[in-house]
Amino acid sequence: MPHARNRNPSPIPEVTWDTGLKEMNETWKGAIACLGVAIFFVMTIGIIYWQVVDQPNKNWILRGGFSGLIWERRTHSLVIQTLTEDKTFVEIDVGNVETSDTEVPFVRNLCWLNKTEFCYTWDSMADVKIALESDDTSETECYTIVWTALHCQVDLKDCFSMTNVSWYGGASLHAQSWPINGANTSMQPFTVSDLRENPTGYGSVLERYFLGSSGVAVLVDPAVPLQVGFESRTQFCLRAGPGMVRQPLRYTVCVGRDLRAVHQEVGSKLHPHRRALPNLSILRLPFWKLLTKVDSGAKVERELRTFSNRLKRHQLGDGVISLNEHSTSLLSHTDHEYVSGRRRTSKRQARTLPMVRLLNISVTLSPYLSVDSRQFQTSLQDGTEAYWLSVPTAPHGHPVPLLTQWEGKFCVKLNLSNAAAVSWLLDRVEGLQSQLDAEYVILEGGEGAPSPEQGPRLPKAAAGDQYIRLLAAVAAKMGASTVVTAGTRSSDVPLFIRMTPLRDDWTYSGLKGLIPSVLHYSLMGYSFFLPDAVGGSLSSDFVSDEELFIRWLEIASFLPVITFHTPPWVCGEDRVLNLTRFYIAKHQDFVVPLIVKYATQWQEDRSPIYRPLWWLSPDDPFTHTIDDQFLIGDEVLVAPVTERGALQRDIYLPGDGLQWQDARDGRVFDGGRSWRTTRSASTKCPFSPGGSPEPREGYSVLFSPF
């Protein structure tokens, strides 16, 4: 803590005062001494009282146009409030001040720049620098906070309170919740992992961005080696852990009028590049997974023919038959030879498959290669081992390919920072597309960062989630019809992203987690996604619960693409097939035009296509926790049934002052309240207040049949 400064010597010269008393008896001396002790005691009590009781607990650090940053000394918290103190945006528990003295004194500013910058040093622990950015043209104010450890043992950690604040964003979870207040995960590296292998990790879509219902957004610097942990309904914490290299904990907190306004303003900081649209023709085509366990390309061809004939026989229209990586490899017979400086497989060398070329298929690849393959063995002999992520055996030793696992096999992973390796992968995709006439490519395997023990020795391209960004850039070169399985800081790339597989049940790991996942993906900027297959696909078995299949199908019909893991004909009833045909047609005729319409808005002002209810009522606290309804643009509200056996549900219509019309029977309902229906529904058309026959905005109501 800062020491008190010595006082300047008094300019008044010392003088001798004569009271006229030549001597004093012992009684008076004792009395004066006791009086002095009493005065000293009273002064000490007064000082302690002033420091502990009477001294204000809040100390203003910085003040903006409408908000300010406060230090609460007793709770060791940074608090951002309005200047009138009638609203708290966020409370940040400063975990860097770990001291037994609970009465931390007022923090003193060590730097001053136009009253917009604050600096302070906690003795032997950490420096903090806080800068306020305020723009008259913007409705937000941002505080950039930078903690720097003074020695390697300091644990830099700040925690954000969930009290009276609903939080969104961050990363996909195994059992997705909306908001994320219910999440409970241990402190761990904030990187994308494979949730099938690591269900307690973070996966699929991940951004260093958190949005609070009080009108606050948190952005963490991408250079920070970040760890994040959630304590259910209490707080979430950001940490830059101790290490030999002292890494600062740097993040920005922006506050504004409401959470929608803040999200729109901060979105430009999260994704600064202009967005590009993927191939929107994918939206009209359902994806059918070909589940087969065969051991030759000829058998894959036969399975493809059989499956295609069944789709035609059941009148399910055009679609894409999706091959997994194993079937793709068998069908293409691609066991490429490594020849330095030459293409491995030319179009002329590829064997064409006439029947397969007549089908609409998608192929699947990954950046992994089995160590048992001939390609890998050849690469060790011809000097192309640099194609694989490698670690040095010594500071200047020969690199050794890093061993990892993929799909149950020991593999190596492609080094995307090596131009020749990227060229080889693109050549392979081009050969497959030429051989099979496959327009659609699914590129798996971005998720799964190396372990922390391997991290310091890996190339920069493999650190954290940098690999996912590189893979997205490579995928974009394969065409705008490419699908990836992970995304971070890549929503501007023209790709589709596939959702994490869900369980075939009614829990938040299954059906109930579908809508929270939709809202999370879209809010993070990934509005073009392939949802998990109808009924869930985490298990390799077909879905046996017919009711679950139908309820899942109802939701999927409102999403960008309908995907199937379980063919509807295995349920054995005509009504399931009839419903499947109905919802595929409904998706193509009604939902796809809506998505295309709002795709332009997504591209221009970053508004999500799939929106939470608080998008229309950001100040309505009831909308902050609704996780089983969503909006498509500002036109359609979807409220499906997600409870097993339920024949009715409550629907909340947002927007106090708005009116909503049921497109089926023309009934009009007031916004800002709940009502009960006997059908799973979506709603359309709030009219202007007073029930004017002219719609103020284009809303609509649709009801899905049971």
N, C-alpha and C positions, 0 to 999 in steps of 0.2 A: 504494500500500500504506500502511497506517497507520504513522505515525512513532512511535518510542519516546518515552515520556513522560520529562520531566526529573525527576531524583530530588529529594526534599525535602532542604533543607540540614540537616546534622547538628546536633542540639541540643547536642552536646558542644563546649565552647569549645576553641579551638586552644591548644596548649601547646608549649613548646620542650623538646626532649629533649636531654640532654647525655650523651654516651657516655663521656666522660672522655678521649677521644683529641683532642689538640690539633691534629694535622695528620696527613695520610696521604701516603705516598710514591706515586710514579707507578706503580709495579708493582701495588700494591694497587688503585689507582684503575682501571687497565686490566682487572684481573681481575674486579672488581665490575661494570664496564661490560659485559664479555663475558657474565658470568653473567646480567645483566639482559636482554641480547639473547636469550640462549638460553631464558630463562623466557618472554619475550614470544613467541618462535617456537613453543615447546611449547604455550602457551595458545592461540595462533592455530590451530595444527593441531588442538587439542582441540575448539575451537569449531566449526571446519569439519567435523570428524568427527561431532560431535554433531548438526549441522544436516543433513548429507548421509547419514550412515550410521546413527548411533545413534538419531536422532530417529524416532519411529514414523511410518510412512508413512500410517497411517490415523488420522484424527481424527473422533471421533464428534461430530455436529452436533446431532441430535435423537434421542430415544429414546421409543418408544411402549410399548405393552403387550407386544408380541412382536417388533417390528421396530424398526430404527433406520436413520438416514441418516448415511452416512460420507463424508468428503471424502478422496480419495486424491490427495495433493499432487503426486506424481510424474507421474501419468497425467492430471491435470486432470479427474478423474471424480467424479461423485456416485454412490454405491453404496448401494442399500437391501438390507440383510441382516437375518436373524434376529438377535436379541440374543446368541444363542450362537455366531453367525458360522458355523453349519454349513450355511446355505443362502443363496444370493444370488438375490434376486428380479430385480433389474435393475441394469445399469451404464449410466450416462448420461455420455457424453463431452461436456464443457462446451466448446463451440466459441467461447464468448464471451471466454475468457481466452487471447488470442493474444499471447503474450509470448515473448521469446527465453530468459527465465529459466525453465528447466525445473524448478527447485526452488522451486515456489510455497510460501511459508510457510503455517503453520497459519492458517486463516481465523478471524478473531475476530468474535464476535457483537456487533452494534451495537444490537440490541434484544432484549428478553427478556420473554415473556409466559407465565407459568406453565410455563416450559420447553417450550412447544409452538410457539414462533416463533423464527425465526433471520433475521438481516439482515446483509448485508455489502456493501461497496462496493469494486470494483476501480478504482483510481485512473484517472480520465479515460476509463473504458470503460463500466461498467454497474453497476447496483444489482441485487441479488438478495434476494428475500424468500421464505422458505419457512415454511409453516404446517402443523402436524400436526393432523389431525382423527382422534380415536379415540373410539369409542363402545362402551361395555361391552355393549350389546345387539347389536352387529354383530361379525362375524368378520373385518372388514376394517379397515385403517388407511390413511388417505389423506394424501398430501403435496402441497400446492398450491404450485407453484413459479412465481414471477413474476420475469422478467428485464425490466429497464427500461434502455434505452440512455441514456447521458449526452450523446451527440451524434449527429448524423445519419449519420456514417460507420460507426457500430458495426453489425456484422452479428450479430444474435441468432440463434444456431443451436445446438441440442442434438441429439445423436445417440444412438440406443438400440442397444446391442449385440445382435447375433443369435447370439453364441456361447452354445451350450448352451440357447438359448431359441427355441422355434417361435412365430412371431407370426401373428396373424390379424386380419382387420378392414380398416379403411381404405377403399379404393375398389375397384370393379370394374376389371379390366384386360383388355386385348385378348386376351392368352393367360393366363387366370386360373390362378393356382397356389394350392395349399393345402398347407402354410401359405404365407405371402407371402414367406418367406425367399429364394425364388428370383427374386423380382421385381428388375428392374434398370431404373430410370427416372431421368432427370435431374431435378434440382431444378426444380420448376415450381409454379404456383398450384394449390392443392388444391381444384379445382372440377370439377363434372361437365362433360365434353365429349362430343362425338359421336365415338365410337371408329371409325366408318366414315370420318370425315374426318381424325381425329387418332388413329391407332392407338397412339401412344406416350403418350397422355394418360390421364386418369382418367375413368371413365364410369359411367353407369347408376345404381348404388347406391353412395352415398358417405356415410360418417359420420366425424367427427373422433374416432374411437375405435379403439384398438389393444389387442389382448388377447394376453398372453404365456403360454406353457405353464408357466412357473415360478410362476404365480399372481399375475400383475401385469396391471393395466389402465391405459391412458393415455387421458385425455380432454382434448382441447384446447378452450379457450374459443372459442365461436362468433364472438366479436367480433374475434378475431385475424385479420389478413389473411395467412392461412397459405400457406406453400409446403412441399412435401414431396418428398423424393427417396429412392430406394432404391439401395443398393449391394449387389448380389447376395451373399447369405449372409454379409454383413459387418455392416451396420447400416442403419437408416433414420433420416432426419434431419428435424427440424421447424425451420422458419425463419420469422422475421418480418424481412424484409429491410430494409435501410436506406432512408430516405426523408426528405422534408422534415417529415413529421409522424411523430414517434417513437412507434411502436406497441409496447406491451409484448408479450413472448412469455409467455403464461400457459397453464399446463396442470396437470392433477392426475394424480398417480400413486397408484393404490390397490393394496395387496397383501393377500393373504388365504391361506386354507388351501390352495386349489388353484384352477385356472383356472375350473372350473365355478362354484365358490362366489363368486369375484370377479365373474364375468360376471353372475350373478344379482343380486348386490348393486349393482353399478355400473349395471345396466340401468335402474334407477329414475332415475339421474342423466342417462342418455343420452336416455331418452324418458319424461319426467315425467308426461305426460298419459295418461289412461285410453284404452286402445285400443278401437276400434269395428270390428266385423266387416263385411266387404263382403258382397255378395250371393253366398252359397255355392252357389246353384243353378248358377252358372257351372261349378262343378267337374265336373258330369256331362256337359257338352257339349264335344265336340271342336271346335276352331276350324279352319276350312278357308279358306286364303287364296285369293281369286279373282285369279289372275294373268291379266290381260287388257290388251291395248294397243289401245284403241279411242278414237274421237274424238267419240262422241255418247252421250247418255243412252239412246237406243233400243237401241244396240248393247250397252250394259251390261246392260239388261234381258234381251236375248236370251242373253247369256253367263250371266247368273244362272239363267235357266230351264234352259239346257243343263246347267249344273253341278249344279243341284238334282236333275234327272232322273237324272244319273249316280250321285249318292249313293244315290238310291232303288233304282236298278237293281242296284247292287252291295251292297245291303242293309247299308249302313254306319250306319243309324240316324239319329236326330236330331243336329243339330249347328248351329254358327253359321258362316255364310258371311261372311267378313271382306272388306270393301271397303277399298282404299287411299284416300288423300285425293283423288287424281285422279278415280277412279271415283265416289266420293261426290259430288264437285262436279258431275260430268256428270249423274249420276242425279237429283240434287235440283234442278238448274238454278238454284242460289242465286247470283244476282248482285245482292246486296242493295243497295238505294239508301240512302244516308245522308240521313235527314231529322231534323234536330235536334228532340229532344223527342218523337219518335214511334217506334213499333216499325217496323222495316224490312220485315218480312214477317209477315203474320198467318196464322193457321191456315186461314182461308177462302181466302186468296190462293194458298196452296200447292197445287200440282197433285198429286192423289193418284194412286198407282200400285197398282192393285188386285192385280196379280200379285205385285209385290214385297212388298206388305204380308202376303201369305200365307207368305212365307219368313222364316226366322230369320236376320237379318243384323246385322252390326256396321258402324257408319260410323266414319270416321276424319277427324279435324280437327286443326288446329294453330293456334297463335297468330300464324302468319305470314300475310302478305298480299302478293301480287305487286304491284310498283309499276306494272305494266302494266294492272292491273285497274281497272274503272270505279269500284269502291268507293273505292280509294285516291285516284284523281284527284278524285272528288267530295269526299272529306274535306278536301282542300287548299283547296277553294273554299267549303265551308260552315262552316269554322272548327272542324271536329272532328279536326284533325291531332293534338290532344292524346291521341287514342286510341292513338297509337304512341309507342314509346320514342324520345325526342328528346334532342338536345344543343343548348345555347344557342350562338348565334354570337358572343355577347358577354356580359359579366356580367349585363346586363339586356336582352339582345337577344331577338329572336323565336326560339322553338325550331324546330329543323329535324329532321324524322324521321331516325332513324339507319338507314342503309342496311346491310343484311346479306344473306346468301344462305341459301336453303333449297330443297332438291331441285333444285339447279342453276339457280335463278332469283334475281334480285335482289328482295329483299323488305323489308318493314318488320315489326316485331314489336309485338304488342299490349302496351300499357302496363297491367299488371294493378293498378297503384296508382290507376288512374282508374276510378271506380265506373261511369261511363257506358260505358266500353269493356268492362268485365266484363259489364254488362247486355246489351250488344249481342251478345257471344259466347254468353251463356246463351240469349238469344232465338233465335239461329241454331240452337243445338242443339235447343231445344224445337220449332222449326219442322221440323227434320229428323226428329225422333222422331215428330211428328204425321203428317208426310207419308209416311214410309216405315214407320211402326210399328216403329222400330228401338230396342230396349231397350238394346243394348250400344253404348257409345261408346269409341273409342280416341283419346286426346288425346296427340298427339305434340308434339315440339318444345321440351320443357323444357330439354334439354341444350344446351350451347353458350353459355358465358358471353361477354360482350363482351371485347374485347382490353384489356390493361392500359392502353394509351394512351387508350382511350375511357372507362375506368372512372371517373377523377376527375370527369368531366363528366356522368356518368349519374345519374339519380335513385337514391336508396337502394334502391328496390325491385328494381333491376336488378343491384345489386352482388353479386359472388360467386354463391352459390347461393340467395340470397333469392328469386329469380324462381321456382325450382323449388318452394319452399315455398308461394308464392302460387298457383302453378298447381295444386298439389295441393288447396289449399282451394277453388279454383274448380271443379276436377274433381269434388270431393265434392258440390257443389251440383247436378251433372248426374245424380246418382244413384249408388247403391252398386254398380252394374254397370259402372262406368267403369274403363278401363284407362289408365294413364299409362306413360311410357317412362323416367322418371328419378325418383329419390327421395333426399331428404336431410332428416333430422329430420322425417320425415312418415310414419313407420310406424304412427302412431296413427290416421291418416286411413283411412276405410273404402274402400280402393281396391285393385285389382289392379295389379301392375307388370309390364311386359313386359321380358323379358331382351334384352340386346344380341345382335344377329345373330351367328351363328357360321359358320365356313367348313365346306364339305362335305368334310371330311377327318378323319383319325384323330389329329391333333395336339392340343395344348392350345389352339389357336385354333379347334378343331372339337370332335369328340366327347369327347376327354379333358378338355376344359375345361368340360364340362357339369356334372359332379358338383362340382368345386371352386366353380363359380358357384352351384349350389344351396346348398352349405354357407355360402358368403359371404352370399348374400341372406338366408337364414334366420337366421344369427347376428346380422346387423345389424337384425333385427326385421321383415323383409319376407318372411313365410312364404307369402303369397298372391301368386303370380307366374305369368305365362304364360311357360313356357320357350320357347327358340327352337324353330322348327319341326323336325320329324323330318327328319334328314339335313342340317340347316343351311339358312339362308336368306340368307346374305350375298351369294351369287350369285343373279342373276335366273333362272338356268337350273334345270331339274329335276335332282334327284340321279340319277346314273347308276350308282352303286355300290350294288348290291342288298344286299350284306352290311352295309354301313354303315347303310343304311336300317333293316334289321331290328334291328341292335344298338342303334341310336338309339331305335327304337320300344320296345324292351324297357325301357330306362331311363325313357322318357317316360311309360310306363304307371304308374309309381310316383309321378309328379309331380302337382301340383295340376290341371293342364289339359294335354291332348294337343293340340298344334297341328301343322298340316300345311301345308307349302309345296309338296311334291311329292305329288300324288294317288297312292295305291298302285296304281291300275290302269295307270299308265304303265310300270310295271316289266314288265308283259306276262305274269306268271305267277300262277296261281291261288293258290299258297301264300302269296304276299305279301298278297293280299287276305284270305285266310283268317286269317293271323296278325294282320292289322290288326283284323279283326272280333273275334278272340279277345282282344287286348290292350285294345281299347276296352271290351269287356264286363268284363274283369278289373278295369280301372280303376274302372268304375262300381260294381261289386258289392263289391269288396274295399278299394280304396284310398280312395275318397271317404268311406265311413263312418269310416275311421281319421282322416282329416284333420279331419272334422267333430268327432270325439271330442276331438282334441287342440287344436282351435281354442279351446275354452273355457279350457284351461290356458294357451295362448298369451296369451289376453286377461287372465287373472287374475294369473299370476305371471311372464309374459314369457318362458316357456320356449319355445325354437324348436320348430316342428313337425318340421322336418328337422334332424337332429342329427348331429354328428361322433361317431366312435367313442369319443373321449375323454370324451364326456358320461357314459358308464357307467364309464370307467376313467381319471379325470383324472390319476392318478399313474403311469399306464403309459406310459412314453416311446414305446413302439412305436405307440400309437394317435395320437400327435401329428402324424405325417407321412403317415397313410393318406389318400389323395385319390381312391380309386376305390370306396369303400364309404360308406354312410350309413344312419342310422336314421330310421324314421318313428316319432316318439314314443319310447317305451321298449318297443315291441312288435315291430317288424319291422326286420331288418337286410337291406339290399339290397346285393348284391355282383355287379354285372353284368360281362360281358366287354367290355373296351374296346380289346383288341389285335386287329389285323386277322389273320384266319386262325386265331385261338386257339379251341380246343375245350375247354380247361380253364383253371383259374386257382386261385391260392392265396387262401383266405379267412381273415381273422383274426377270431376270436371274442373280443370284449373281456370283461373281468370275471373276474379270477382268483377262483375259488370259485363262479362261476356255471356252470350247465350249459345247453346249448342243444339243442333238439330239432328234427329235420328233420320238418316237418309231412307230408311225402309218404310217408316210409317209417318214421317213428318213431325213427330213430337219434338217440342223445343224444351230444353232444360237450362236452368241458370247455372253459370259457372261458380266456382268457389264452394262447392258442396258435393257430397256423395249421394249416389242413388243406387238402387239395387236392380239388377237385371237377371233374367233367367236364361240369357244367351251370352256366350263369349262375344265381345264386341270391340268395334273401333268406331270412333265418332267423328262427325264432320260438321263444319259450318257454324262458328259462333257468329251471330248477327250483332250488329251494333246495339248498344244499350237501348232499351225500350222496344225491342222486337221489330225494328225496322225491316221491311221485306228485302232491302238491299244489303247483301253481305258486306261487312267491313273488310273482312279478309276471307280467303277461300278455305273454310273449314268444311269437314264432311263427317258423317257418321255411317259406319258400316257395321253390320252384325254378322258374325260367322255362325253358320248353323251348327248345332250340336252334333 
